[in-house]
């Protein structure tokens, strides 16, 4: 963003939370994870452990229940950034982006890493 400023280009950053899209679809992710896992050398699989993939997929399925389905929150940010006379530098779309990720970004790295 700052690098482009010297060329007269204003860059706006849109930081969405988790939204229900094909990218976040748990079934697709699970298939991809299993495909990648099956191609890994046994040494790497052993390093991560047998439960790693199962726990990862299980966690994603729990998180999927909290995904926002209203994509207009993101597209409204995009529209404002493109059409506003004075767009903001950063846009946070979704409750999780506003209430979790934005405040965490202000914490020292040690605290945010722990969270």
Secondary structure, DSSP 4 states (H G I P E B T S, - for coil): -HHHHTTT----EEEE--B-SSTT-HHHHHHHHHHHHHHS-HHHHHHH-THHHHHHHHHHHHHHTT-B--THHHHHHHHHHHH-TT--SEEEESHHIIIIIHHHHHS-HHHHHH-
